[in-house]
Amino acid sequence: MTLGNPDRDTIAKTFHMSSRNLQRKLREEGTSFSEQVELFRKDLAQKYLSCPQLSMLEISFRLGFKDPSNFTRAFKRWYGVSPLQYRQRNGSK
């Protein structure tokens, strides 16, 4: 994720299938590649915020956001609070 958004073609090759085949299989499961990337980021964000030694800037870049403000907006959309508020509520400062 630190290199930016994962590439669908690269991920498909990892699973030994074409990009179109991956897209079709995800559609059959009622999801999409971009939805799965977002779910993965959302999960990683929670895990990273539980590590007090990681700064917000580092978490943002680890998740592939080019700007920490983009991470903050996405996190608020996912959880309804800022990453800092989430970290404070969950005991990691």
Phi and psi restraints in degrees (value plus and minus 20) as a CYANA .aco file:
   2 THR   PHI     -84.9   -44.9
   2 THR   PSI     -35.7     4.3
   3 LEU   PHI    -112.4   -72.4
   3 LEU   PSI     -12.6    27.4
   4 GLY   PHI      88.3   128.3
   4 GLY   PSI    -181.7  -141.7
   5 ASN   PHI     -87.1   -47.1
   5 ASN   PSI     117.5   157.5
   6 PRO   PHI     -83.0   -43.0
   6 PRO   PSI     126.4   166.4
   7 ASP   PHI    -112.0   -72.0
   7 ASP   PSI     108.2   148.2
   8 ARG   PHI     -79.5   -39.5
   8 ARG   PSI     -59.4   -19.4
   9 ASP   PHI     -83.1   -43.1
   9 ASP   PSI     -62.2   -22.2
  10 THR   PHI     -84.9   -44.9
  10 THR   PSI     -62.9   -22.9
  11 ILE   PHI     -85.3   -45.3
  11 ILE   PSI     -61.6   -21.6
  12 ALA   PHI     -80.3   -40.3
  12 ALA   PSI     -62.7   -22.7
  13 LYS   PHI     -82.5   -42.5
  13 LYS   PSI     -55.5   -15.5
  14 THR   PHI     -79.4   -39.4
  14 THR   PSI     -54.9   -14.9
  15 PHE   PHI    -114.0   -74.0
  15 PHE   PSI      -9.6    30.4
  16 HIS   PHI      37.1    77.1
  16 HIS   PSI      28.3    68.3
  17 MET   PHI    -166.8  -126.8
  17 MET   PSI     146.0   186.0
  18 SER   PHI     -98.1   -58.1
  18 SER   PSI     141.2   181.2
  19 SER   PHI     -80.8   -40.8
  19 SER   PSI     -60.6   -20.6
  20 ARG   PHI     -85.0   -45.0
  20 ARG   PSI     -58.9   -18.9
  21 ASN   PHI     -86.1   -46.1
  21 ASN   PSI     -62.5   -22.5
  22 LEU   PHI     -79.9   -39.9
  22 LEU   PSI     -66.7   -26.7
  23 GLN   PHI     -79.2   -39.2
  23 GLN   PSI     -63.3   -23.3
  24 ARG   PHI     -84.3   -44.3
  24 ARG   PSI     -64.1   -24.1
  25 LYS   PHI     -84.8   -44.8
  25 LYS   PSI     -59.0   -19.0
  26 LEU   PHI     -85.5   -45.5
  26 LEU   PSI     -60.5   -20.5
  27 ARG   PHI     -81.8   -41.8
  27 ARG   PSI     -60.0   -20.0
  28 GLU   PHI     -81.7   -41.7
  28 GLU   PSI     -49.1    -9.1
  29 GLU   PHI    -107.7   -67.7
  29 GLU   PSI     -19.3    20.7
  30 GLY   PHI      60.2   100.2
  30 GLY   PSI       6.9    46.9
  31 THR   PHI    -160.4  -120.4
  31 THR   PSI    -197.5  -157.5
  32 SER   PHI    -159.3  -119.3
  32 SER   PSI     148.2   188.2
  33 PHE   PHI     -81.3   -41.3
  33 PHE   PSI     -65.7   -25.7
  34 SER   PHI     -84.7   -44.7
  34 SER   PSI     -55.5   -15.5
  35 GLU   PHI     -84.4   -44.4
  35 GLU   PSI     -60.6   -20.6
  36 GLN   PHI     -87.7   -47.7
  36 GLN   PSI     -58.7   -18.7
  37 VAL   PHI     -82.1   -42.1
  37 VAL   PSI     -64.1   -24.1
  38 GLU   PHI     -84.0   -44.0
  38 GLU   PSI     -62.0   -22.0
  39 LEU   PHI     -83.0   -43.0
  39 LEU   PSI     -59.1   -19.1
  40 PHE   PHI     -85.0   -45.0
  40 PHE   PSI     -64.6   -24.6
  41 ARG   PHI     -82.1   -42.1
  41 ARG   PSI     -62.9   -22.9
  42 LYS   PHI     -80.2   -40.2
  42 LYS   PSI     -64.9   -24.9
  43 ASP   PHI     -85.8   -45.8
  43 ASP   PSI     -65.9   -25.9
  44 LEU   PHI     -82.7   -42.7
  44 LEU   PSI     -56.9   -16.9
  45 ALA   PHI     -78.2   -38.2
  45 ALA   PSI     -65.7   -25.7
  46 GLN   PHI     -80.5   -40.5
  46 GLN   PSI     -65.4   -25.4
  47 LYS   PHI     -83.4   -43.4
  47 LYS   PSI     -64.7   -24.7
  48 TYR   PHI     -84.9   -44.9
  48 TYR   PSI     -57.7   -17.7
  49 LEU   PHI     -87.9   -47.9
  49 LEU   PSI     -39.8     0.2
  50 SER   PHI    -100.2   -60.2
  50 SER   PSI     -26.1    13.9
  51 CYS   PHI    -120.1   -80.1
  51 CYS   PSI      80.6   120.6
  52 PRO   PHI     -83.3   -43.3
  52 PRO   PSI     -40.3    -0.3
  53 GLN   PHI     -95.9   -55.9
  53 GLN   PSI     -32.6     7.4
  54 LEU   PHI    -110.3   -70.3
  54 LEU   PSI     106.0   146.0
  55 SER   PHI     -97.9   -57.9
  55 SER   PSI     143.7   183.7
  56 MET   PHI     -81.5   -41.5
  56 MET   PSI     -58.0   -18.0
  57 LEU   PHI     -82.6   -42.6
  57 LEU   PSI     -65.8   -25.8
  58 GLU   PHI     -85.1   -45.1
  58 GLU   PSI     -61.8   -21.8
  59 ILE   PHI     -80.3   -40.3
  59 ILE   PSI     -65.8   -25.8
  60 SER   PHI     -75.6   -35.6
  60 SER   PSI     -68.4   -28.4
  61 PHE   PHI     -91.3   -51.3
  61 PHE   PSI     -54.5   -14.5
  62 ARG   PHI     -83.2   -43.2
  62 ARG   PSI     -50.8   -10.8
  63 LEU   PHI    -105.3   -65.3
  63 LEU   PSI     -22.1    17.9
  64 GLY   PHI      70.4   110.4
  64 GLY   PSI      -7.9    32.1
  65 PHE   PHI    -105.0   -65.0
  65 PHE   PSI     115.3   155.3
  66 LYS   PHI    -100.0   -60.0
  66 LYS   PSI     -38.4     1.6
  67 ASP   PHI    -159.6  -119.6
  67 ASP   PSI     112.5   152.5
  68 PRO   PHI     -77.9   -37.9
  68 PRO   PSI     -49.3    -9.3
  69 SER   PHI     -87.0   -47.0
  69 SER   PSI     -51.0   -11.0
  70 ASN   PHI     -86.9   -46.9
  70 ASN   PSI     -59.1   -19.1
  71 PHE   PHI     -82.3   -42.3
  71 PHE   PSI     -65.7   -25.7
  72 THR   PHI     -80.3   -40.3
  72 THR   PSI     -64.6   -24.6
  73 ARG   PHI     -82.5   -42.5
  73 ARG   PSI     -64.0   -24.0
  74 ALA   PHI     -84.1   -44.1
  74 ALA   PSI     -62.8   -22.8
  75 PHE   PHI     -83.7   -43.7
  75 PHE   PSI     -62.0   -22.0
  76 LYS   PHI     -82.1   -42.1
  76 LYS   PSI     -57.4   -17.4
  77 ARG   PHI     -85.4   -45.4
  77 ARG   PSI     -60.4   -20.4
  78 TRP   PHI     -91.7   -51.7
  78 TRP   PSI     -64.6   -24.6
  79 TYR   PHI    -139.7   -99.7
  79 TYR   PSI     -26.9    13.1
  80 GLY   PHI      60.9   100.9
  80 GLY   PSI     -18.9    21.1
  81 VAL   PHI    -157.6  -117.6
  81 VAL   PSI     143.2   183.2
  82 SER   PHI     -93.8   -53.8
  82 SER   PSI     140.6   180.6
  83 PRO   PHI     -78.5   -38.5
  83 PRO   PSI     -58.5   -18.5
  84 LEU   PHI     -84.7   -44.7
  84 LEU   PSI     -64.4   -24.4
  85 GLN   PHI     -81.8   -41.8
  85 GLN   PSI     -61.5   -21.5
  86 TYR   PHI     -81.1   -41.1
  86 TYR   PSI     -66.3   -26.3
  87 ARG   PHI     -82.4   -42.4
  87 ARG   PSI     -63.3   -23.3
  88 GLN   PHI     -85.6   -45.6
  88 GLN   PSI     -59.6   -19.6
  89 ARG   PHI     -87.5   -47.5
  89 ARG   PSI     -47.2    -7.2
  90 ASN   PHI    -122.1   -82.1
  90 ASN   PSI      -2.2    37.8
  91 GLY   PHI      59.7    99.7
  91 GLY   PSI     -16.1    23.9
  92 SER   PHI    -126.5   -86.5
  92 SER   PSI     101.2   141.2
